[in-house]
Amino acid sequence: MARYRGPRLRITRRLGELPGLTRKSARRTYPPGMHGQARKKRTEYAMRLEEKQKLRFNYGVSERQLVRYVKKARRVQGSTGQVLLQLLEMRLDNTVFRLGFAPTIPAARQIVSHGHITVNGHTLDIPSYNCRPGDVIGVRNREHSRKMITDNLQYPGLANVPGHLDLDKEKLVAKVNGTCDREWVALNINELMVVEYYSRKV
Protein backbone atom coordinates (compact mmCIF):
# COMPACT_ATOMS: atom_id res chain seq x y z
CA MET A 1 0.00 0.00 0.00
CA ALA A 2 1.20 3.46 -0.84
CA ARG A 3 -0.21 5.19 2.23
CA TYR A 4 -0.87 4.09 5.79
CA ARG A 5 -4.61 4.02 6.52
CA GLY A 6 -4.60 2.25 9.89
CA PRO A 7 -4.90 3.62 13.45
CA ARG A 8 -2.68 6.67 13.83
CA LEU A 9 -2.33 6.63 17.61
CA ARG A 10 -0.78 3.18 17.31
CA ILE A 11 2.00 4.78 15.26
CA THR A 12 2.53 7.72 17.65
CA ARG A 13 2.72 5.33 20.62
CA ARG A 14 5.54 3.48 18.88
CA LEU A 15 7.45 6.38 17.32
CA GLY A 16 6.58 9.38 19.52
CA GLU A 17 4.78 12.61 18.65
CA LEU A 18 4.17 13.13 14.92
CA PRO A 19 2.47 16.55 14.46
CA GLY A 20 1.88 15.98 10.75
CA LEU A 21 0.06 12.66 11.24
CA THR A 22 -2.44 13.45 14.00
CA ARG A 23 -3.33 16.06 16.62
CA LYS A 24 -4.59 13.48 19.12
CA SER A 25 -2.47 12.17 21.96
CA ALA A 26 -2.52 8.61 23.19
CA ARG A 27 -3.56 7.82 26.75
CA ARG A 28 -0.94 5.08 27.01
CA THR A 29 2.71 6.07 26.75
CA TYR A 30 4.20 2.64 26.05
CA PRO A 31 4.39 1.06 22.55
CA PRO A 32 1.43 -1.02 21.32
CA GLY A 33 1.33 -4.80 21.22
CA MET A 34 1.76 -7.70 23.58
CA HIS A 35 5.36 -6.82 24.45
CA GLY A 36 4.93 -3.04 24.45
CA GLN A 37 5.76 -2.60 28.14
CA ALA A 38 8.75 -4.96 28.11
CA ARG A 39 12.06 -3.13 28.26
CA LYS A 40 14.19 -4.33 25.41
CA LYS A 41 17.64 -3.16 24.44
CA ARG A 42 17.34 -1.64 20.99
CA THR A 43 19.99 -2.25 18.36
CA GLU A 44 21.51 0.55 16.27
CA TYR A 45 19.60 -0.74 13.26
CA ALA A 46 16.30 -0.53 15.19
CA MET A 47 17.00 3.10 16.16
CA ARG A 48 17.82 4.05 12.55
CA LEU A 49 14.70 2.27 11.34
CA GLU A 50 12.55 4.20 13.84
CA GLU A 51 13.94 7.55 12.69
CA LYS A 52 13.24 6.60 9.07
CA GLN A 53 9.70 5.54 9.95
CA LYS A 54 9.12 8.88 11.68
CA LEU A 55 9.81 10.65 8.38
CA ARG A 56 7.63 8.26 6.40
CA PHE A 57 4.57 8.48 8.64
CA ASN A 58 4.83 12.19 9.50
CA TYR A 59 5.08 13.36 5.88
CA GLY A 60 2.89 10.57 4.49
CA VAL A 61 5.30 9.36 1.81
CA SER A 62 5.83 5.81 0.60
CA GLU A 63 9.13 3.96 0.92
CA ARG A 64 9.74 4.40 -2.81
CA GLN A 65 9.16 8.16 -2.59
CA LEU A 66 11.47 8.48 0.42
CA VAL A 67 14.24 6.59 -1.39
CA ARG A 68 13.82 9.00 -4.30
CA TYR A 69 14.11 11.99 -1.96
CA VAL A 70 17.28 10.52 -0.37
CA LYS A 71 18.88 10.06 -3.80
CA LYS A 72 17.94 13.62 -4.75
CA ALA A 73 19.34 15.00 -1.47
CA ARG A 74 22.67 13.25 -2.07
CA ARG A 75 23.09 15.02 -5.40
CA VAL A 76 22.70 18.45 -3.75
CA GLN A 77 25.70 20.12 -2.15
CA GLY A 78 25.48 20.35 1.64
CA SER A 79 24.33 18.15 4.50
CA THR A 80 22.29 15.28 3.03
CA GLY A 81 20.08 15.03 6.13
CA GLN A 82 19.15 18.72 6.15
CA VAL A 83 18.55 18.78 2.39
CA LEU A 84 16.27 15.74 2.79
CA LEU A 85 14.22 17.54 5.46
CA GLN A 86 14.03 20.64 3.26
CA LEU A 87 12.74 18.61 0.31
CA LEU A 88 10.01 17.07 2.46
CA GLU A 89 9.11 20.39 4.08
CA MET A 90 8.74 22.10 0.71
CA ARG A 91 6.11 19.62 -0.55
CA LEU A 92 2.82 21.35 -1.35
CA ASP A 93 0.77 19.23 1.07
CA ASN A 94 3.18 19.99 3.93
CA THR A 95 3.25 23.69 3.03
CA VAL A 96 -0.57 23.82 3.13
CA PHE A 97 -0.42 22.15 6.55
CA ARG A 98 2.25 24.56 7.87
CA LEU A 99 0.14 27.53 6.73
CA GLY A 100 -2.72 26.26 8.90
CA PHE A 101 -5.01 25.54 5.93
CA ALA A 102 -5.40 21.94 7.21
CA PRO A 103 -5.17 20.28 10.66
CA THR A 104 -2.85 17.46 9.53
CA ILE A 105 -0.76 16.53 6.47
CA PRO A 106 -3.21 13.79 5.36
CA ALA A 107 -6.00 16.40 5.50
CA ALA A 108 -3.79 18.83 3.53
CA ARG A 109 -3.15 16.14 0.91
CA GLN A 110 -6.89 15.67 0.50
CA ILE A 111 -7.49 19.43 0.22
CA VAL A 112 -4.83 19.69 -2.50
CA SER A 113 -5.98 16.61 -4.44
CA HIS A 114 -9.59 17.85 -4.40
CA GLY A 115 -8.54 21.04 -6.17
CA HIS A 116 -9.05 23.62 -3.41
CA ILE A 117 -5.50 25.08 -3.63
CA THR A 118 -3.95 27.28 -6.31
CA VAL A 119 -0.26 27.88 -7.02
CA ASN A 120 0.60 31.05 -8.95
CA GLY A 121 -3.05 31.50 -9.87
CA HIS A 122 -3.59 28.01 -11.29
CA THR A 123 -5.36 25.11 -9.56
CA LEU A 124 -2.84 22.42 -8.65
CA ASP A 125 -3.90 18.99 -7.38
CA ILE A 126 -0.46 17.37 -6.98
CA PRO A 127 0.41 17.03 -3.24
CA SER A 128 4.06 16.19 -3.97
CA TYR A 129 4.67 19.43 -5.93
CA ASN A 130 7.93 21.03 -4.75
CA CYS A 131 7.22 24.64 -3.72
CA ARG A 132 9.89 27.07 -4.87
CA PRO A 133 10.82 30.57 -3.64
CA GLY A 134 8.48 33.07 -5.26
CA ASP A 135 5.49 30.71 -5.50
CA VAL A 136 2.17 32.22 -4.44
CA ILE A 137 -0.16 29.74 -2.75
CA GLY A 138 -3.84 30.61 -2.53
CA VAL A 139 -7.31 29.16 -2.12
CA ARG A 140 -9.58 28.55 -5.08
CA ASN A 141 -12.20 31.31 -5.44
CA ARG A 142 -15.16 29.17 -4.42
CA GLU A 143 -17.35 29.73 -1.39
CA HIS A 144 -17.00 26.14 -0.16
CA SER A 145 -13.20 26.15 -0.48
CA ARG A 146 -12.73 29.48 1.26
CA LYS A 147 -15.10 28.61 4.12
CA MET A 148 -13.34 25.29 4.75
CA ILE A 149 -9.89 26.90 4.86
CA THR A 150 -11.14 29.77 7.07
CA ASP A 151 -12.57 27.25 9.54
CA ASN A 152 -9.29 25.31 9.56
CA LEU A 153 -7.29 28.48 10.24
CA GLN A 154 -9.11 28.90 13.55
CA TYR A 155 -7.59 25.63 14.81
CA PRO A 156 -4.26 25.14 12.96
CA GLY A 157 -2.21 21.99 13.43
CA LEU A 158 0.85 24.01 14.54
CA ALA A 159 0.79 27.39 16.25
CA ASN A 160 3.45 29.22 14.24
CA VAL A 161 3.89 29.75 10.50
CA PRO A 162 7.53 29.06 9.46
CA GLY A 163 9.81 31.98 8.61
CA HIS A 164 10.05 31.09 4.91
CA LEU A 165 6.28 31.63 4.42
CA ASP A 166 4.30 34.88 4.47
CA LEU A 167 0.56 34.44 5.10
CA ASP A 168 -2.27 36.94 4.58
CA LYS A 169 -5.15 35.43 6.55
CA GLU A 170 -7.76 37.85 5.21
CA LYS A 171 -7.00 37.18 1.53
CA LEU A 172 -6.02 33.51 2.18
CA VAL A 173 -2.85 33.99 0.16
CA ALA A 174 0.70 33.00 1.09
CA LYS A 175 4.07 33.52 -0.53
CA VAL A 176 7.11 31.24 -0.37
CA ASN A 177 10.16 33.41 0.36
CA GLY A 178 12.81 30.69 0.55
CA THR A 179 13.52 27.17 1.72
CA CYS A 180 12.65 25.93 5.20
CA ASP A 181 15.41 26.20 7.83
CA ARG A 182 16.22 23.22 10.06
CA GLU A 183 15.06 25.06 13.19
CA TRP A 184 11.51 25.32 11.78
CA VAL A 185 11.14 21.56 11.29
CA ALA A 186 8.49 20.61 13.85
CA LEU A 187 9.43 16.93 13.93
CA ASN A 188 11.82 15.69 16.65
CA ILE A 189 14.16 13.59 14.53
CA ASN A 190 17.83 12.74 14.02
CA GLU A 191 18.16 13.02 10.25
CA LEU A 192 21.74 11.64 10.30
CA MET A 193 20.36 8.26 11.38
CA VAL A 194 18.03 8.28 8.36
CA VAL A 195 20.99 8.92 6.05
CA GLU A 196 22.93 6.11 7.78
CA TYR A 197 19.95 3.78 7.38
CA TYR A 198 19.92 4.33 3.62
CA SER A 199 23.72 4.36 3.19
CA ARG A 200 23.76 0.56 2.78
CA LYS A 201 20.47 0.28 0.93
CA VAL A 202 20.66 3.02 -1.70
C-alpha positions, 0 to 999 in steps of 0.5 A, a space after each residue: 500500500 502506498 499510504 498508511 490508513 490504519 490507526 494513527 495513535 498506534 504509530 505515535 505510541 511506537 514512534 513518539 509525537 508526529 504533528 503531521 500525522 495526528 493532533 490526538 495524543 494517546 492515553 498510554 505512553 508505552 508502545 502497542 502490542 503484547 510486548 509493548 511494556 517490556 524493556 528491550 535493548 534496541 539495536 543501532 539498526 532498530 533506532 535508525 529504522 525508527 527515525 526513518 519511519 518517523 519521516 515516512 509516517 509524518 510526511 505521508 510518503 511511501 518507501 519508494 518516494 522516500 528513497 527517491 528523496 534521499 537520492 535527490 538529497 545526495 546530489 545536492 551540495 550540503 548536509 544530506 540530512 538537512 537537504 532531505 528535510 528541506 525537500 520534504 518540508 517544501 512539498 505542497 501538502 506539507 506547506 498547506 499544513 504549515 500555513 494552517 489551511 489543514 489540521 494534519 498533512 493527510 488532510 492537507 493532501 486531500 485538500 490539495 488533491 480535491 482542487 481547493 489550492 492554487 499555485 501562482 493563480 492556477 489550480 494544482 492537485 499534486 500534493 508532492 509538488 515542490 514549492 519554490 521561492 516566489 510561488 504564491 499559494 492561494 485558495 480557489 475562489 469558491 465559497 465552499 473552499 474558502 469557508 473550509 480553509 477559514 474554519 481550519 485556520 481557527 484551529 491550525 495543526 501548529 501554532 506558528 507559521 515558518 519563517 520562509 512563508 508569508 501568510 495573509 489570513 484575510 486574503 487567504 494567500 501565502 508567498 514562499 520566500 525561501 527554503 525551510 530552515 532546520 530550526 523550523 522543522 516541527 518533527 523531533 528527529 535525528 536526520 543523520 540516522 536516516 541517512 545512515 539507514 539508507 547508506 547501505 540500501 541506496 
